[in-house]
Amino acid sequence: MEPLARFAVQALMDEATLTPKPALVDARSSGVHRDLDLPRMLRSAASLRPTFDALAREASGQAPSQRLRERLAHIGRCGEESMLAATGGSNSHRGAIWIVGLLVAGAAMRGPAAGANGIADTAAAVARFPDRLAPHRSSNGTRACARFGVAGARGEARDGFPHAVRIGLPALGAARGRGMPEANARLDALMAIMAHIDDTCLLHRGGQRALDTAKAGARRVLDGGGTSRPEGQRALRALDAELVALQASPGGAADMLAATLFLDRCTAWKH
Protein backbone atom coordinates (compact mmCIF):
# COMPACT_ATOMS: atom_id res chain seq x y z
CA MET A 1 0.00 0.00 0.00
CA GLU A 2 3.02 2.26 0.40
CA PRO A 3 3.04 3.43 -3.25
CA LEU A 4 -0.51 4.84 -2.93
CA ALA A 5 0.45 6.88 0.12
CA ARG A 6 3.52 8.13 -1.72
CA PHE A 7 1.43 9.09 -4.75
CA ALA A 8 -1.03 10.96 -2.53
CA VAL A 9 1.65 12.94 -0.72
CA GLN A 10 3.40 13.74 -4.00
CA ALA A 11 0.13 14.96 -5.50
CA LEU A 12 -0.35 17.36 -2.58
CA MET A 13 3.22 18.57 -2.88
CA ASP A 14 2.97 18.99 -6.65
CA GLU A 15 -0.19 21.06 -6.24
CA ALA A 16 1.41 23.22 -3.55
CA THR A 17 4.59 23.95 -5.51
CA LEU A 18 2.82 24.58 -8.82
CA THR A 19 3.45 28.24 -9.74
CA PRO A 20 1.88 30.69 -10.48
CA LYS A 21 -1.56 29.90 -9.08
CA PRO A 22 -4.20 32.59 -8.52
CA ALA A 23 -4.52 33.66 -4.86
CA LEU A 24 -3.19 30.30 -3.64
CA VAL A 25 -0.01 29.36 -1.79
CA ASP A 26 2.79 28.66 -4.26
CA ALA A 27 6.52 29.25 -4.70
CA ARG A 28 5.94 33.01 -5.11
CA SER A 29 3.80 33.86 -2.14
CA SER A 30 1.08 32.79 0.29
CA GLY A 31 -1.66 34.21 -1.92
CA VAL A 32 -4.47 35.35 0.36
CA HIS A 33 -3.57 32.85 3.11
CA ARG A 34 -2.03 34.71 6.03
CA ASP A 35 -1.57 31.55 8.11
CA LEU A 36 0.06 29.42 5.40
CA ASP A 37 3.17 29.39 3.24
CA LEU A 38 4.85 26.84 1.00
CA PRO A 39 7.12 25.25 3.66
CA ARG A 40 4.09 24.78 5.90
CA MET A 41 2.09 23.24 3.05
CA LEU A 42 4.90 20.81 2.32
CA ARG A 43 5.23 19.85 5.99
CA SER A 44 1.49 19.27 6.08
CA ALA A 45 1.60 17.02 3.02
CA ALA A 46 4.50 14.99 4.41
CA SER A 47 2.74 14.56 7.75
CA LEU A 48 -0.19 12.85 5.99
CA ARG A 49 1.79 9.94 4.58
CA PRO A 50 0.98 7.62 7.53
CA THR A 51 -2.68 8.64 7.22
CA PHE A 52 -2.86 7.80 3.53
CA ASP A 53 -1.04 4.51 4.15
CA ALA A 54 -3.50 3.62 6.92
CA LEU A 55 -6.44 4.45 4.64
CA ALA A 56 -5.04 2.19 1.94
CA ARG A 57 -4.40 -0.68 4.34
CA GLU A 58 -7.86 -0.42 5.87
CA ALA A 59 -9.55 -0.43 2.46
CA SER A 60 -7.45 -3.12 0.77
CA GLY A 61 -9.53 -6.17 -0.06
CA GLN A 62 -12.73 -4.58 1.23
CA ALA A 63 -16.05 -3.76 -0.43
CA PRO A 64 -17.89 -0.48 0.18
CA SER A 65 -19.77 -0.67 3.46
CA GLN A 66 -20.99 1.35 6.41
CA ARG A 67 -18.23 -0.02 8.62
CA LEU A 68 -15.51 0.81 6.11
CA ARG A 69 -16.88 4.35 5.68
CA GLU A 70 -16.69 4.96 9.40
CA ARG A 71 -13.26 3.37 9.80
CA LEU A 72 -11.88 5.55 7.01
CA ALA A 73 -13.49 8.64 8.55
CA HIS A 74 -11.84 7.89 11.88
CA ILE A 75 -8.44 7.56 10.20
CA GLY A 76 -9.08 10.81 8.34
CA ARG A 77 -9.89 12.67 11.55
CA CYS A 78 -6.65 11.40 13.09
CA GLY A 79 -4.91 12.67 9.97
CA GLU A 80 -6.42 16.11 10.56
CA GLU A 81 -4.74 16.16 13.97
CA SER A 82 -1.40 15.32 12.35
CA MET A 83 -1.94 18.08 9.80
CA LEU A 84 -2.76 20.66 12.48
CA ALA A 85 0.31 19.67 14.48
CA ALA A 86 2.51 20.05 11.40
CA THR A 87 1.12 23.49 10.53
CA GLY A 88 0.78 24.96 14.00
CA GLY A 89 -3.00 24.86 13.80
CA SER A 90 -3.55 25.98 10.20
CA ASN A 91 -6.03 24.11 8.01
CA SER A 92 -3.86 23.34 5.01
CA HIS A 93 -5.29 20.05 3.73
CA ARG A 94 -8.57 19.17 5.47
CA GLY A 95 -10.44 19.04 2.16
CA ALA A 96 -7.65 17.06 0.52
CA ILE A 97 -7.69 14.47 3.29
CA TRP A 98 -11.32 13.79 2.39
CA ILE A 99 -10.99 13.97 -1.41
CA VAL A 100 -7.58 12.36 -1.95
CA GLY A 101 -8.01 10.02 1.01
CA LEU A 102 -11.16 8.51 -0.46
CA LEU A 103 -9.40 8.03 -3.79
CA VAL A 104 -6.51 6.30 -2.02
CA ALA A 105 -9.07 3.94 -0.51
CA GLY A 106 -10.71 3.39 -3.90
CA ALA A 107 -7.35 2.61 -5.48
CA ALA A 108 -6.51 0.16 -2.69
CA MET A 109 -9.86 -1.59 -3.13
CA ARG A 110 -9.79 -1.85 -6.93
CA GLY A 111 -6.13 -1.56 -7.89
CA PRO A 112 -4.70 0.85 -10.47
CA ALA A 113 -5.81 -1.43 -13.31
CA ALA A 114 -9.36 -0.21 -12.65
CA GLY A 115 -8.40 3.15 -14.15
CA ALA A 116 -9.48 6.57 -12.97
CA ASN A 117 -13.19 5.87 -13.45
CA GLY A 118 -13.07 2.60 -11.56
CA ILE A 119 -11.11 4.10 -8.68
CA ALA A 120 -13.41 7.13 -8.46
CA ASP A 121 -16.60 5.05 -8.70
CA THR A 122 -15.43 2.77 -5.88
CA ALA A 123 -14.48 5.72 -3.69
CA ALA A 124 -17.88 7.28 -4.42
CA ALA A 125 -19.66 4.10 -3.31
CA VAL A 126 -17.91 4.42 0.06
CA ALA A 127 -18.67 8.15 0.32
CA ARG A 128 -22.40 7.53 -0.12
CA PHE A 129 -22.59 5.82 3.26
CA PRO A 130 -23.20 8.28 6.12
CA ASP A 131 -20.62 8.72 8.85
CA ARG A 132 -22.74 8.11 11.92
CA LEU A 133 -19.79 8.77 14.24
CA ALA A 134 -18.90 12.20 12.85
CA PRO A 135 -18.73 15.01 15.41
CA HIS A 136 -21.70 17.37 15.21
CA ARG A 137 -19.85 20.42 13.98
CA SER A 138 -20.18 22.61 10.94
CA SER A 139 -17.32 23.75 8.74
CA ASN A 140 -16.77 26.62 6.35
CA GLY A 141 -17.55 24.25 3.50
CA THR A 142 -20.79 22.88 4.94
CA ARG A 143 -21.99 26.39 5.77
CA ALA A 144 -21.24 27.52 2.21
CA CYS A 145 -23.12 24.51 0.83
CA ALA A 146 -26.16 25.34 2.93
CA ARG A 147 -26.11 29.04 2.09
CA PHE A 148 -25.48 28.78 -1.65
CA GLY A 149 -27.10 25.42 -2.42
CA VAL A 150 -24.01 23.74 -3.87
CA ALA A 151 -22.77 20.17 -3.53
CA GLY A 152 -19.35 20.86 -2.03
CA ALA A 153 -16.65 18.28 -1.40
CA ARG A 154 -19.08 15.69 -0.06
CA GLY A 155 -21.29 15.96 -3.12
CA GLU A 156 -18.23 15.79 -5.35
CA ALA A 157 -17.20 12.54 -3.72
CA ARG A 158 -20.67 10.98 -3.83
CA ASP A 159 -20.93 11.90 -7.54
CA GLY A 160 -17.67 10.13 -8.42
CA PHE A 161 -15.28 13.12 -8.47
CA PRO A 162 -16.46 14.50 -11.83
CA HIS A 163 -14.21 17.56 -11.74
CA ALA A 164 -11.15 15.34 -11.50
CA VAL A 165 -12.21 12.50 -13.81
CA ARG A 166 -14.19 14.36 -16.47
CA ILE A 167 -12.48 17.77 -16.43
CA GLY A 168 -9.07 17.73 -14.75
CA LEU A 169 -7.65 14.56 -16.30
CA PRO A 170 -8.84 15.31 -19.86
CA ALA A 171 -7.48 18.87 -19.65
CA LEU A 172 -4.16 17.58 -18.34
CA GLY A 173 -3.91 15.01 -21.12
CA ALA A 174 -4.91 17.48 -23.82
CA ALA A 175 -2.29 20.00 -22.73
CA ARG A 176 0.40 17.33 -22.66
CA GLY A 177 -0.76 16.21 -26.10
CA ARG A 178 -0.13 19.72 -27.39
CA GLY A 179 3.44 19.52 -26.12
CA MET A 180 2.95 21.89 -23.21
CA PRO A 181 5.54 21.88 -20.40
CA GLU A 182 4.28 19.84 -17.46
CA ALA A 183 3.82 22.88 -15.22
CA ASN A 184 1.64 24.57 -17.84
CA ALA A 185 -0.33 21.38 -18.41
CA ARG A 186 -1.10 21.24 -14.69
CA LEU A 187 -1.99 24.93 -14.56
CA ASP A 188 -4.31 24.47 -17.54
CA ALA A 189 -5.96 21.56 -15.73
CA LEU A 190 -6.44 23.82 -12.70
CA MET A 191 -8.01 26.48 -14.90
CA ALA A 192 -10.38 23.93 -16.45
CA ILE A 193 -11.46 22.79 -12.99
CA MET A 194 -11.88 26.37 -11.76
CA ALA A 195 -14.01 27.26 -14.77
CA HIS A 196 -16.62 24.68 -13.73
CA ILE A 197 -16.49 23.86 -10.03
CA ASP A 198 -18.74 25.51 -7.42
CA ASP A 199 -15.80 26.07 -5.08
CA THR A 200 -16.96 26.39 -1.47
CA CYS A 201 -13.66 27.98 -0.45
CA LEU A 202 -14.39 30.86 -2.80
CA LEU A 203 -18.00 31.04 -1.68
CA HIS A 204 -17.02 31.10 1.98
CA ARG A 205 -14.43 33.83 1.54
CA GLY A 206 -16.04 36.02 -1.11
CA GLY A 207 -19.57 34.83 -1.85
CA GLN A 208 -21.07 34.49 -5.30
CA ARG A 209 -19.00 37.39 -6.62
CA ALA A 210 -15.75 35.54 -5.89
CA LEU A 211 -17.02 32.33 -7.50
CA ASP A 212 -18.22 34.15 -10.62
CA THR A 213 -14.92 36.04 -10.86
CA ALA A 214 -12.91 32.82 -10.63
CA LYS A 215 -14.98 30.97 -13.20
CA ALA A 216 -14.94 33.83 -15.71
CA GLY A 217 -11.24 34.48 -15.17
CA ALA A 218 -10.30 30.84 -15.65
CA ARG A 219 -12.28 30.74 -18.89
CA ARG A 220 -10.38 33.81 -20.11
CA VAL A 221 -7.09 32.04 -19.42
CA LEU A 222 -8.19 29.03 -21.44
CA ASP A 223 -9.67 31.17 -24.21
CA GLY A 224 -6.31 32.94 -24.42
CA GLY A 225 -4.61 29.68 -25.32
CA GLY A 226 -3.79 28.52 -21.80
CA THR A 227 -1.03 29.35 -19.38
CA SER A 228 1.80 28.76 -21.86
CA ARG A 229 0.63 31.53 -24.20
CA PRO A 230 1.16 35.29 -23.64
CA GLU A 231 -2.56 36.11 -23.73
CA GLY A 232 -3.35 33.30 -21.30
CA GLN A 233 -0.56 34.42 -18.99
CA ARG A 234 -1.91 37.96 -18.94
CA ALA A 235 -5.36 36.63 -18.11
CA LEU A 236 -3.89 34.50 -15.31
CA ARG A 237 -2.15 37.52 -13.77
CA ALA A 238 -5.39 39.50 -13.99
CA LEU A 239 -7.32 36.66 -12.32
CA ASP A 240 -4.75 36.51 -9.52
CA ALA A 241 -5.12 40.25 -8.91
CA GLU A 242 -8.93 40.04 -8.91
CA LEU A 243 -9.06 37.19 -6.40
CA VAL A 244 -6.42 38.77 -4.15
CA ALA A 245 -8.48 41.96 -4.12
CA LEU A 246 -11.48 39.87 -3.02
CA GLN A 247 -9.33 37.98 -0.48
CA ALA A 248 -10.68 34.71 -1.89
CA SER A 249 -8.78 31.65 -3.07
CA PRO A 250 -9.92 28.57 -5.03
CA GLY A 251 -8.95 25.99 -2.43
CA GLY A 252 -11.57 23.51 -3.59
CA ALA A 253 -10.21 23.61 -7.13
CA ALA A 254 -6.70 23.11 -5.73
CA ASP A 255 -7.86 19.99 -3.87
CA MET A 256 -9.43 18.72 -7.09
CA LEU A 257 -6.18 19.30 -8.97
CA ALA A 258 -4.40 17.22 -6.31
CA ALA A 259 -7.01 14.49 -6.87
CA THR A 260 -6.38 14.74 -10.61
CA LEU A 261 -2.63 14.37 -10.12
CA PHE A 262 -3.14 11.40 -7.79
CA LEU A 263 -5.34 9.60 -10.32
CA ASP A 264 -2.85 10.43 -13.05
CA ARG A 265 -0.05 8.78 -11.08
CA CYS A 266 -2.19 5.76 -10.24
CA THR A 267 -3.19 5.09 -13.84
CA ALA A 268 0.42 5.44 -15.02
CA TRP A 269 1.72 3.09 -12.32
CA LYS A 270 3.33 -0.13 -13.54
CA HIS A 271 3.88 -2.83 -10.94
Secondary structure, DSSP 8 states (H G I E B T S, - for coil): -HHHHHHHHHHHHHHHH-SS-TTS--SS--TT-TT--HHHHHHHHHHTHHHHHHHHHHHTT----HHHHHHHHHHHHHHHHHHHHHHTS--SSHHHHHHHHHHHHHHHHH-GGGHHHHHHHHHHHHHTS--TT--S---HHHHHHHHHT--HHHHHHHTT-HIIIIIIHHHHHHHHHTT--HHHHHHHHHHHHHTT---HHHHHHHHHHHHHHHHHHHHHHHHTT-TTSHHHHHHHHHHHHHHHHHT---HHHHHHHHHHHHHHHHHH---
